Amino acid sequence: MPMVEITARLLRLAVALAAVITLAACAQTQSNKAAGLTSLAPNSKIILMPLDIELGLLNAGGITEPRADWTEAARGHLNGALKELLDDADTELIVNDGRNPYAGLDDVEVQLIKLHGALGLSILLHQYNPAVKLPSRPEGFDWTLGPETKRLKDQYGADYALFVYVRDSYSSSGRAAVIAIGMLLGVGVHGGQQVGFASLVDLDTGQVAWFNRLFSSTGDLRTADAAKASAASLIAGFPK
C-alpha cells in the first residue's frame, strides 16, 4: 500500500478517535476555601487581574508551540465570559479589558501575576496530591501571595483580586496521528489539554481565600461560546 494512502488512513482514524475521546471527556474541577470563608461581604469589590493565559499547538513530538493570535482571542473571550458570570448586584467587579496583559501595570502588579502562577502550581502539586504534601504546611487550606497585595487594595480600592492562570493546547493533525497509532499499540498518548486555576485573594492579608483548579481534554477558548463553558468551570464553587 502506498505511503500516502497509509498516512491518509491514519489521519482519518485519528480524527475518528479524537471525536470519541472528546465525547467521552469532561472538565474536572475542585475548589478549596480558606478556613472561615463562607461568603463574601455585601458590596465587596473584586478586581479581575489581567489573565495569565497561553494557547498553543501540540505538535507530533508533544511540544506545544505558542500561538499569539489564539492567545489574544482567548484572552478577550475569557475576560468577557468571566465578567458576565461574576456580574452580581452584591459585589462590584473591576475589570482590566486590555488585550496586552501587562499594559498600564506597575512592576509589583506584574510580579504578583507571575507569583500567582508559581503559587498556583505549588498548590496543585502539594494541596491536591497527598503523596507530595509538604509536612511543614498546616492542615486545611492556607496559602498566601504575601503582603504586597495590599498595594492592589490601595490602588484600586478593591477588597479581593481574582487571578486566573490557563494553559490550553490543541492537537495538530500529526499529533492526532500519533495518538491513533498509540491507541492501536496500547500506548496512551495525550492530546491537547486545558489546564488552569483561579484564585480569589484577600488584599488585606494576601491570603488565598478561594482556589479552583480546572483540567479538561475538551473545550476551545478560541471561540466565545466555548470560552463561556470554560469560564464557568474555572469559577465553579466561587463564593457569593
Residue frames relative to the residue before (quaternion, step in Angstrom):
aa qw qx qy qz dx dy dz
M 1.0000 0.0000 0.0000 0.0000 0.00 0.00 0.00
P 0.5010 -0.6670 0.4503 0.3184 3.64 -0.81 0.93
M 0.5949 -0.6006 0.4053 0.3481 3.55 -1.12 0.76
V 0.6153 0.5585 -0.3525 0.4304 3.59 1.01 -0.75
E 0.6713 0.4907 -0.2968 0.4695 3.57 0.98 -0.89
I 0.6221 0.5357 -0.3377 0.4604 3.60 1.03 -0.77
T 0.6587 0.5122 -0.3016 0.4613 3.56 0.93 -0.94
A 0.6484 0.5245 -0.3162 0.4522 3.57 0.96 -0.88
R 0.6594 0.5032 -0.3074 0.4663 3.58 0.98 -0.85
L 0.6431 0.5207 -0.3242 0.4584 3.57 0.98 -0.81
L 0.6539 0.5103 -0.3176 0.4595 3.57 0.97 -0.82
R 0.6412 0.5099 -0.3292 0.4695 3.59 1.00 -0.78
L 0.6401 0.5174 -0.3114 0.4750 3.57 1.04 -0.82
A 0.6409 0.5364 -0.3215 0.4452 3.55 1.00 -0.85
V 0.6455 0.5164 -0.3206 0.4625 3.56 0.98 -0.84
A 0.6583 0.5126 -0.3069 0.4579 3.57 0.96 -0.88
L 0.6692 0.4937 -0.2963 0.4697 3.58 0.94 -0.89
A 0.6282 0.5353 -0.3325 0.4563 3.56 1.02 -0.80
A 0.6330 0.5330 -0.3292 0.4548 3.57 1.05 -0.76
V 0.6437 0.5172 -0.3169 0.4667 3.58 1.01 -0.84
I 0.6507 0.5208 -0.3094 0.4578 3.55 0.96 -0.94
T 0.6486 0.5333 -0.3114 0.4449 3.55 0.98 -0.91
L 0.6796 0.4906 -0.2959 0.4582 3.57 0.93 -0.89
A 0.6994 0.4800 -0.2692 0.4560 3.58 1.08 -0.71
A 0.6606 0.5464 -0.3083 0.4124 3.55 1.15 -0.58
C 0.0454 -0.7808 0.6214 0.0471 3.54 -1.28 0.32
A 0.5722 -0.5937 0.4380 0.3581 3.54 -1.23 0.45
Q 0.1806 -0.7702 0.6050 0.0906 3.56 -1.01 0.85
T 0.0148 0.7938 -0.6067 0.0388 3.56 -0.83 1.01
Q 0.0418 0.7733 -0.6325 0.0099 3.56 -1.26 0.41
S 0.1222 -0.8264 0.5489 0.0287 3.55 -0.60 1.14
N 0.1598 -0.7523 0.6321 0.0950 3.54 -1.36 0.45
K 0.1735 -0.7702 0.6048 0.1044 3.55 -1.19 0.58
A 0.5257 -0.5960 0.4980 0.3469 3.53 -1.21 0.55
A 0.6289 -0.5476 0.3945 0.3859 3.56 -1.16 0.60
G 0.8022 0.2992 -0.2260 0.4646 3.55 -0.96 0.90
L 0.6178 0.5385 -0.3641 0.4425 3.61 1.17 -0.28
T 0.0257 -0.7960 0.6047 -0.0079 3.57 -0.69 1.10
S 0.7771 -0.1134 0.1014 0.6108 3.56 1.00 -0.85
L 0.5385 -0.6061 0.4707 0.3479 3.55 -1.28 0.27
A 0.5482 -0.6049 0.4593 0.3502 3.56 -1.10 0.65
P 0.5817 -0.5787 0.4245 0.3828 3.62 -1.03 0.67
N 0.8308 0.2011 -0.1809 0.4864 3.56 -1.17 0.76
S 0.3045 0.7423 -0.5342 0.2663 3.59 1.15 0.54
K 0.2732 -0.7460 0.5857 0.1605 3.55 -1.12 0.74
I 0.0919 -0.7960 0.5983 0.0015 3.56 -0.84 1.07
I 0.1800 -0.7613 0.6099 0.1264 3.57 -0.88 0.89
L 0.2826 -0.7318 0.5979 0.1647 3.55 -0.87 1.02
M 0.3022 -0.7846 0.5176 0.1587 3.55 -0.36 1.27
P 0.6387 -0.5041 0.3949 0.4265 3.63 -1.17 0.46
L 0.4837 -0.7128 0.4354 0.2616 3.55 -0.81 1.04
D 0.2848 -0.7096 0.6210 0.1723 3.54 -1.05 0.89
I 0.2414 0.7998 -0.4892 0.2506 3.55 0.11 1.32
E 0.0522 0.7821 -0.6197 0.0400 3.54 -1.11 0.71
L 0.1380 -0.7719 0.6182 0.0547 3.54 -0.96 0.97
G 0.0304 0.8175 -0.5736 0.0418 3.56 -1.10 0.67
L 0.4717 -0.6451 0.5288 0.2859 3.52 -1.37 0.24
L 0.2945 -0.7575 0.5623 0.1527 3.57 -0.73 1.12
N 0.2265 -0.8141 0.5206 0.1222 3.57 -0.38 1.22
A 0.7604 -0.4038 0.2566 0.4391 3.56 -1.33 0.14
G 0.7053 0.4725 -0.2617 0.4591 3.58 1.06 -0.72
G 0.5721 -0.6209 0.3725 0.3852 3.60 1.26 0.03
I 0.5291 0.6011 -0.4181 0.4287 3.58 1.25 0.32
T 0.3104 -0.7497 0.5567 0.1778 3.56 -0.90 0.95
E 0.1942 -0.7803 0.5898 0.0754 3.54 -0.71 1.15
P 0.4078 -0.7417 0.4717 0.2472 3.63 -0.45 1.16
R 0.1329 -0.7707 0.6197 0.0661 3.55 -1.11 0.79
A 0.3352 -0.7799 0.4985 0.1761 3.57 -0.32 1.28
D 0.6498 0.5231 -0.3310 0.4411 3.62 0.98 -0.77
W 0.6462 0.4958 -0.3199 0.4841 3.59 0.98 -0.78
T 0.6529 0.5340 -0.3126 0.4368 3.56 0.95 -0.91
E 0.6562 0.5113 -0.3135 0.4579 3.58 0.93 -0.87
A 0.6606 0.4964 -0.3085 0.4712 3.57 0.93 -0.88
A 0.6660 0.5139 -0.3025 0.4482 3.59 0.91 -0.91
R 0.6183 0.5489 -0.3501 0.4402 3.58 1.00 -0.78
G 0.6771 0.4848 -0.2968 0.4674 3.57 0.92 -0.86
H 0.6645 0.5061 -0.3084 0.4551 3.59 0.91 -0.91
L 0.7081 0.4622 -0.2737 0.4584 3.58 0.82 -0.99
N 0.6067 0.5536 -0.3494 0.4510 3.58 1.03 -0.75
G 0.6878 0.4836 -0.2780 0.4645 3.56 0.89 -0.98
A 0.6580 0.5172 -0.3105 0.4506 3.57 0.98 -0.84
L 0.6547 0.4992 -0.3149 0.4722 3.59 0.96 -0.83
K 0.6276 0.5365 -0.3367 0.4526 3.58 0.98 -0.81
E 0.6662 0.5050 -0.2979 0.4609 3.57 0.95 -0.90
L 0.6976 0.4852 -0.2741 0.4505 3.58 0.90 -0.91
L 0.7401 0.4169 -0.2197 0.4798 3.57 1.07 -0.73
D 0.4394 0.6894 -0.4617 0.3442 3.56 1.28 0.05
D 0.1372 0.7978 -0.5570 0.1858 3.54 -0.27 1.31
A 0.5117 -0.6719 0.4473 0.2943 3.56 -0.91 0.92
D 0.6854 0.4987 -0.2833 0.4486 3.58 1.14 -0.60
T 0.7583 0.2566 -0.1744 0.5733 3.59 1.26 -0.21
E 0.3043 -0.7276 0.5823 0.1970 3.56 -1.24 0.44
L 0.1870 -0.7985 0.5678 0.0708 3.54 -0.73 1.11
I 0.1634 -0.7587 0.6265 0.0716 3.53 -0.87 1.06
V 0.0837 -0.8372 0.5404 -0.0083 3.59 -0.58 1.16
N 0.2632 -0.7077 0.6328 0.1716 3.52 -1.08 0.84
D 0.1762 -0.8392 0.5100 0.0675 3.58 -0.32 1.26
G 0.4235 0.7380 -0.4535 0.2652 3.60 1.23 -0.05
R 0.4465 -0.6834 0.5084 0.2740 3.57 -0.97 0.87
N 0.6358 0.4446 -0.3279 0.5390 3.59 1.15 -0.57
P 0.4152 -0.7651 0.4214 0.2541 3.61 -0.36 1.19
Y 0.7761 0.3327 -0.1838 0.5032 3.61 1.06 -0.57
A 0.3527 0.7540 -0.4918 0.2553 3.60 1.23 0.25
G 0.8518 0.1525 -0.1262 0.4851 3.56 -0.85 0.98
L 0.5701 0.5925 -0.3905 0.4141 3.60 1.24 0.08
D 0.4000 -0.6863 0.5389 0.2801 3.56 -1.13 0.59
D 0.7380 -0.4431 0.2742 0.4287 3.57 -1.28 0.22
V 0.6367 0.5382 -0.3393 0.4357 3.58 0.99 -0.78
E 0.6562 0.5096 -0.3137 0.4597 3.59 0.95 -0.85
V 0.6403 0.5184 -0.3216 0.4668 3.58 0.95 -0.85
Q 0.6767 0.4928 -0.2942 0.4613 3.58 0.91 -0.90
L 0.6244 0.5337 -0.3440 0.4548 3.60 1.06 -0.66
I 0.6290 0.5214 -0.3338 0.4702 3.59 1.04 -0.76
K 0.6766 0.4790 -0.2902 0.4780 3.58 0.94 -0.89
L 0.6370 0.5235 -0.3249 0.4632 3.58 1.03 -0.80
H 0.6185 0.5459 -0.3476 0.4456 3.56 1.01 -0.75
G 0.6268 0.5370 -0.3416 0.4495 3.59 0.99 -0.78
A 0.6802 0.4810 -0.2822 0.4757 3.56 0.94 -0.93
L 0.6541 0.5103 -0.3118 0.4632 3.59 0.97 -0.86
G 0.6592 0.5249 -0.3119 0.4391 3.57 0.92 -0.90
L 0.6430 0.5083 -0.3200 0.4752 3.57 1.02 -0.77
S 0.6265 0.5202 -0.3304 0.4772 3.59 1.11 -0.67
I 0.6300 0.5245 -0.3304 0.4678 3.58 1.04 -0.78
L 0.6376 0.5294 -0.3254 0.4554 3.58 0.95 -0.87
L 0.7000 0.4806 -0.2693 0.4543 3.55 0.95 -0.92
H 0.8238 0.3123 -0.1284 0.4554 3.56 0.67 -1.12
Q 0.6788 0.4729 -0.3051 0.4717 3.63 1.11 -0.52
Y 0.7688 0.3770 -0.1833 0.4829 3.56 0.97 -0.88
N 0.7233 0.3768 -0.2336 0.5294 3.59 1.22 -0.19
P 0.3123 -0.7963 0.4861 0.1790 3.61 -0.09 1.25
A 0.6062 0.5941 -0.3582 0.3889 3.59 1.09 -0.63
V 0.7804 0.2465 -0.1448 0.5561 3.59 1.13 -0.53
K 0.2357 0.7789 -0.5379 0.2201 3.57 1.10 0.67
L 0.4297 -0.7075 0.4990 0.2565 3.57 -0.88 0.93
P 0.4252 -0.7381 0.4584 0.2536 3.62 -0.60 1.09
S 0.6627 0.5245 -0.3102 0.4352 3.59 1.13 -0.56
R 0.5885 0.5910 -0.3725 0.4069 3.59 1.22 -0.30
P 0.5029 -0.6461 0.4718 0.3271 3.60 -1.04 0.69
E 0.6019 -0.5457 0.4302 0.3934 3.54 -1.27 0.32
G 0.7017 0.4332 -0.3340 0.4565 3.55 -1.22 0.42
F 0.5862 -0.5557 0.4537 0.3765 3.52 -1.26 -0.48
D 0.2005 0.7883 -0.5419 0.2115 3.57 -0.30 1.27
W 0.2568 0.7537 -0.5518 0.2481 3.56 -0.05 1.37
T 0.0840 -0.8216 0.5636 0.0174 3.59 -1.06 0.65
L 0.3901 -0.6868 0.5648 0.2389 3.54 -1.27 0.56
G 0.5811 -0.6123 0.3659 0.3918 3.57 1.26 -0.12
P 0.6983 -0.5268 0.3135 0.3696 3.58 -1.28 0.34
E 0.5160 0.6577 -0.4245 0.3479 3.62 1.18 -0.29
T 0.5311 0.6394 -0.4120 0.3733 3.60 1.21 -0.34
K 0.5171 0.6438 -0.4104 0.3868 3.58 1.22 -0.43
R 0.5770 0.5959 -0.3728 0.4159 3.56 1.15 -0.56
L 0.6364 0.5195 -0.3268 0.4673 3.58 1.06 -0.74
K 0.6252 0.5343 -0.3356 0.4593 3.57 1.04 -0.76
D 0.6808 0.4892 -0.2870 0.4635 3.57 0.93 -0.91
Q 0.7088 0.4835 -0.2667 0.4390 3.57 0.97 -0.86
Y 0.8075 0.2758 -0.1226 0.5067 3.58 0.93 -0.89
G 0.4021 -0.7206 0.4754 0.3049 3.58 1.22 -0.22
A 0.4529 0.6975 -0.4338 0.3466 3.57 1.19 0.56
D 0.4378 -0.6800 0.5267 0.2617 3.54 -1.28 0.47
Y 0.7933 0.1107 -0.0287 0.5980 3.55 1.11 -0.76
A 0.1931 -0.7299 0.6339 0.1677 3.53 -1.33 0.31
L 0.2259 -0.7531 0.6033 0.1336 3.55 -1.02 0.85
F 0.1149 -0.7862 0.6070 0.0184 3.55 -0.63 1.22
V 0.0729 -0.7963 0.6004 0.0136 3.57 -1.00 0.86
Y 0.0619 -0.7764 0.6270 -0.0127 3.54 -0.96 1.02
V 0.0955 0.7967 -0.5890 0.0963 3.60 -0.76 1.03
R 0.0331 -0.7403 0.6708 0.0286 3.52 -1.13 0.82
D 0.0070 -0.8178 0.5706 -0.0751 3.56 -0.62 1.20
S 0.0287 -0.8075 0.5890 -0.0127 3.59 -0.88 0.92
Y 0.2023 -0.7735 0.5954 0.0791 3.54 -1.20 0.67
S 0.4667 -0.7130 0.4521 0.2634 3.56 -0.80 1.02
S 0.3860 -0.6767 0.5789 0.2407 3.52 -1.06 0.82
S 0.6639 -0.4748 0.3674 0.4459 3.59 -1.25 0.17
G 0.6211 0.5406 -0.3368 0.4567 3.57 1.09 -0.69
R 0.6569 0.4943 -0.3119 0.4762 3.58 0.98 -0.81
A 0.6218 0.5389 -0.3413 0.4544 3.58 1.03 -0.76
A 0.6399 0.5169 -0.3251 0.4666 3.57 1.03 -0.75
V 0.6364 0.5195 -0.3219 0.4706 3.59 1.01 -0.80
I 0.6280 0.5296 -0.3295 0.4655 3.60 1.01 -0.81
A 0.6561 0.5184 -0.3074 0.4542 3.56 0.95 -0.92
I 0.6634 0.4930 -0.3051 0.4730 3.58 0.89 -0.91
G 0.6382 0.5375 -0.3225 0.4471 3.57 0.99 -0.82
M 0.6588 0.5009 -0.3136 0.4657 3.57 0.97 -0.82
L 0.6334 0.5290 -0.3301 0.4583 3.57 1.03 -0.74
L 0.7269 0.4106 -0.2204 0.5044 3.56 1.12 -0.73
G 0.5061 -0.6688 0.4089 0.3597 3.58 1.28 -0.02
V 0.5450 0.5895 -0.4014 0.4409 3.57 1.21 0.55
G 0.3603 -0.7493 0.5159 0.2067 3.57 -0.74 1.03
V 0.0131 0.7706 -0.6356 0.0452 3.56 -0.86 1.03
H 0.3322 -0.7782 0.4949 0.1978 3.58 -0.60 1.08
G 0.3337 -0.7170 0.5768 0.2046 3.52 -1.24 0.56
G 0.7843 -0.2626 0.2188 0.5177 3.55 -1.17 -0.54
Q 0.0765 -0.8045 0.5890 0.0064 3.56 -1.04 0.78
Q 0.2711 -0.7257 0.6119 0.1596 3.51 -1.25 0.61
V 0.0503 0.8014 -0.5876 0.0997 3.56 -0.48 1.24
G 0.2455 0.7859 -0.5416 0.1695 3.57 -0.83 0.87
F 0.1106 -0.7691 0.6204 0.1065 3.51 -1.36 -0.04
A 0.1977 -0.7525 0.6185 0.1101 3.51 -1.30 0.50
S 0.0982 -0.8006 0.5907 0.0211 3.56 -1.01 0.84
L 0.1989 -0.7333 0.6376 0.1272 3.55 -1.01 0.88
V 0.1065 -0.8352 0.5396 -0.0035 3.56 -0.48 1.24
D 0.3987 -0.6892 0.5607 0.2273 3.55 -0.96 0.97
L 0.3237 -0.8017 0.4706 0.1759 3.58 -0.43 1.18
D 0.5598 0.5828 -0.3993 0.4331 3.60 1.22 -0.21
T 0.8186 0.2571 -0.0902 0.5057 3.56 0.93 -0.93
G 0.4330 -0.6826 0.4727 0.3508 3.58 1.15 -0.57
Q 0.4729 0.6927 -0.4312 0.3327 3.59 1.28 -0.08
V 0.4041 -0.6637 0.5693 0.2687 3.55 -1.09 0.76
A 0.2335 -0.8221 0.5085 0.1050 3.56 -0.25 1.31
W 0.7880 0.0097 0.0308 0.6148 3.57 1.14 -0.68
F 0.0172 -0.7951 0.6050 -0.0383 3.57 -1.03 0.85
N 0.0040 -0.7951 0.6063 -0.0136 3.56 -0.97 0.85
R 0.2296 -0.7676 0.5838 0.1315 3.56 -0.95 0.89
L 0.1455 -0.7707 0.6156 0.0766 3.54 -1.24 0.57
F 0.0818 0.7537 -0.6507 0.0437 3.53 -1.03 0.88
S 0.1544 0.7897 -0.5784 0.1340 3.55 -0.78 1.01
S 0.2900 -0.7372 0.5811 0.1861 3.54 -1.10 0.70
T 0.6678 0.4031 -0.3037 0.5472 3.57 1.31 0.30
G 0.5491 0.6157 -0.4512 0.3403 3.56 -1.30 -0.07
D 0.0609 -0.7940 0.6048 0.0030 3.53 -1.20 0.60
L 0.2325 -0.8144 0.5208 0.1069 3.54 -0.20 1.30
R 0.5389 0.6373 -0.4021 0.3764 3.58 1.23 -0.11
T 0.7258 0.3360 -0.2230 0.5573 3.59 1.27 -0.21
A 0.5885 -0.6302 0.3838 0.3304 3.55 -1.03 0.85
D 0.6809 0.5028 -0.3085 0.4341 3.61 0.84 -0.92
A 0.6788 0.4746 -0.2946 0.4767 3.58 0.92 -0.89
A 0.6067 0.5649 -0.3528 0.4339 3.59 1.07 -0.67
K 0.5934 0.5702 -0.3671 0.4335 3.59 1.10 -0.61
A 0.6494 0.5102 -0.3187 0.4653 3.58 1.00 -0.80
S 0.6571 0.4977 -0.3116 0.4727 3.59 0.97 -0.82
A 0.6288 0.5335 -0.3307 0.4590 3.59 1.03 -0.79
A 0.6434 0.5208 -0.3198 0.4610 3.58 0.99 -0.84
S 0.6545 0.4985 -0.3139 0.4739 3.58 1.01 -0.76
L 0.6333 0.5568 -0.3269 0.4266 3.58 1.00 -0.84
I 0.7916 0.2792 -0.1556 0.5207 3.60 0.94 -0.80
A 0.2545 0.7641 -0.5423 0.2394 3.58 1.14 0.57
G 0.8059 0.2199 -0.1806 0.5193 3.57 -0.77 1.02
F 0.3402 0.7556 -0.4981 0.2555 3.60 1.25 0.21
P 0.4525 -0.7081 0.4624 0.2830 3.61 -0.79 0.94
K 0.1849 -0.7830 0.5886 0.0795 3.55 -0.98 0.87
